Amino acid sequence: MSNDSKTVAVLGAGTMGSGIATVMARAGHQTILFDINEANLQRGIDTVRGFFDKSVKLGKLDADAGHAAKNGLVGTTDLTDLASCDVIVEAVFEDLQLKKDTFGRLDEIVSESTLFHTNTSTLSVTGIASGSRLPERVVGTHYCNPAPLMKLVEVADGRHTADWAHKATIEFLGSLGKTSVVTQDRPGFIVNRFLIPWENSCIHALEAGRGTKESIDAAVLGSLGHPMGPFRLLDIVGMDIHQQVATRLYEQLRDPKFFPPPMVERMVAAGDLGRKTGRGFYDYDDTRLFGS
Ligand SMILES: NC(=O)c1ccc[n+]([C@@H]2O[C@H](COP(=O)([O-])OP(=O)(O)OC[C@H]3O[C@@H](n4cnc5c(N)ncnc54)[C@H](O)[C@@H]3O)[C@@H](O)[C@H]2O)c1
């Protein structure tokens, strides 16, 4: 597979799907964003377009490139529109059966050379790949959030991933300007095995009154050099997603440091999920998923 402009699709227009679609359109690939939910699809497209507008305004992207990137993105709720895709990344809900079924349905629509990527955080790539009659084409590609800003993608092969699919994946991620780190098909890959306990410990610190959300964020920015503090990051990740990932990792690894602190359950119950609901640790007027 060469690095020329390709036709690519992202399934799921949520936090990750819209971020990954931004990365692909910015790299010059014809990008289709697919969601089963019209409202989520529209919000995803608005988020991507808003990100490009802001990048132009800030001088990070020239106006022509911003225009081209916006024109390179289309949305659809019809899976058959993905028939000519070279690469498809799924970023739908973290549900094994849903991800398996999604790849199984795509088998009937796309050619045998189409690469399937899964952005799962906690599920087995091998298990997801078993939903396709060609599991050799399936590769785990775990993007860091926010995808347009973070360079790293963890790459995990399933048990039946073919060499050609692995190599084409690394090449494709290079075309997106991403840095690939190859890891094993294990729960949490590399990053979430240390990120989730660290985020939990920041929430515990807040619960215990060791600092305010602002002071803990400021402490992390000023000491560790992270691009944003833990509570700003959790608001982008989504508290529902943090709860789900932390719980799944706890269930699989049986290590209490993964277990989500009580504040997480209360915030999820209240609907304070972060950017996507306009309120998390902080309040937001703009419920686009990232970018301002
Ligand atoms: N949020 C993060 O920080 C993060 C980071 C890395 C990986 N992930 C993983 O990425 C995936 C998506 O997470 P998210 O945070 O973007 O979730 P999200 O809830 O923000 O978005 C999920 C989207 O998938 C859509 N969807 C559901 N079923 C679908 C289907 N059958 N076809 C198409 N779209 C469908 C929903 O309508 C929704 O818009 C999950 O597997 C998650 O574990 C999340």
The ligand as a MOL file (V3000), in Angstrom:
LIG
                    3D

  0  0  0     0  0            999 V3000
M  V30 BEGIN CTAB
M  V30 COUNTS 44 48 0 0 0
M  V30 BEGIN ATOM
M  V30 1 N -12.4510 8.1730 24.8920 0
M  V30 2 C -11.1630 7.8270 24.9070 0
M  V30 3 O -10.3180 8.5080 25.5200 0
M  V30 4 C -10.6810 6.6160 24.1400 0
M  V30 5 C -9.3150 6.5120 23.8490 0
M  V30 6 C -8.8620 5.4520 23.0670 0
M  V30 7 C -9.7680 4.4890 22.6450 0
M  V30 8 N -11.0960 4.5910 22.9610 0 CHG=1
M  V30 9 C -12.0110 3.5790 22.4110 0
M  V30 10 O -12.6080 4.1400 21.2370 0
M  V30 11 C -13.9400 3.6090 21.0650 0
M  V30 12 C -14.9350 4.7550 21.0100 0
M  V30 13 O -14.8270 5.5120 22.1910 0
M  V30 14 P -15.3840 7.0140 22.2660 0
M  V30 15 O -14.8220 7.6030 23.4960 0
M  V30 16 O -15.1990 7.6910 20.9660 0 CHG=-1
M  V30 17 O -16.9470 6.6960 22.4840 0
M  V30 18 P -18.1970 7.6860 22.2630 0
M  V30 19 O -19.2590 7.1620 23.1550 0
M  V30 20 O -17.7610 9.1080 22.3560 0
M  V30 21 O -18.6050 7.4310 20.7180 0
M  V30 22 C -19.0440 6.1970 20.2150 0
M  V30 23 C -19.8490 6.4700 18.9460 0
M  V30 24 O -20.0980 5.1960 18.3230 0
M  V30 25 C -21.3890 5.2940 17.7340 0
M  V30 26 N -21.8570 3.9420 17.4450 0
M  V30 27 C -22.3770 3.0350 18.2910 0
M  V30 28 N -22.6700 1.8910 17.6190 0
M  V30 29 C -22.3040 2.0990 16.3310 0
M  V30 30 C -22.3230 1.2940 15.1530 0
M  V30 31 N -22.8060 0.0620 15.1670 0
M  V30 32 N -21.8500 1.8290 14.0100 0
M  V30 33 C -21.3830 3.1090 13.9890 0
M  V30 34 N -21.3430 3.9060 15.0630 0
M  V30 35 C -21.7930 3.3980 16.2210 0
M  V30 36 C -22.2120 6.0610 18.7410 0
M  V30 37 O -23.3930 6.5940 18.1420 0
M  V30 38 C -21.2020 7.1330 19.1850 0
M  V30 39 O -21.3230 8.2940 18.3880 0
M  V30 40 C -14.1510 2.6390 22.2240 0
M  V30 41 O -13.7770 1.3610 21.8110 0
M  V30 42 C -13.1770 3.1660 23.2860 0
M  V30 43 O -12.7860 2.1790 24.2210 0
M  V30 44 C -11.5820 5.6550 23.6860 0
M  V30 END ATOM
M  V30 BEGIN BOND
M  V30 1 1 1 2
M  V30 2 2 2 3
M  V30 3 1 2 4
M  V30 4 1 4 5
M  V30 5 2 4 44
M  V30 6 2 5 6
M  V30 7 1 6 7
M  V30 8 2 7 8
M  V30 9 1 8 9
M  V30 10 1 8 44
M  V30 11 1 9 10
M  V30 12 1 9 42
M  V30 13 1 10 11
M  V30 14 1 11 12
M  V30 15 1 11 40
M  V30 16 1 12 13
M  V30 17 1 13 14
M  V30 18 2 14 15
M  V30 19 1 14 16
M  V30 20 1 14 17
M  V30 21 1 17 18
M  V30 22 2 18 19
M  V30 23 1 18 20
M  V30 24 1 18 21
M  V30 25 1 21 22
M  V30 26 1 22 23
M  V30 27 1 23 24
M  V30 28 1 23 38
M  V30 29 1 24 25
M  V30 30 1 25 26
M  V30 31 1 25 36
M  V30 32 1 26 27
M  V30 33 1 26 35
M  V30 34 2 27 28
M  V30 35 1 28 29
M  V30 36 1 29 30
M  V30 37 2 29 35
M  V30 38 1 30 31
M  V30 39 2 30 32
M  V30 40 1 32 33
M  V30 41 2 33 34
M  V30 42 1 34 35
M  V30 43 1 36 37
M  V30 44 1 36 38
M  V30 45 1 38 39
M  V30 46 1 40 41
M  V30 47 1 40 42
M  V30 48 1 42 43
M  V30 END BOND
M  V30 END CTAB
M  END
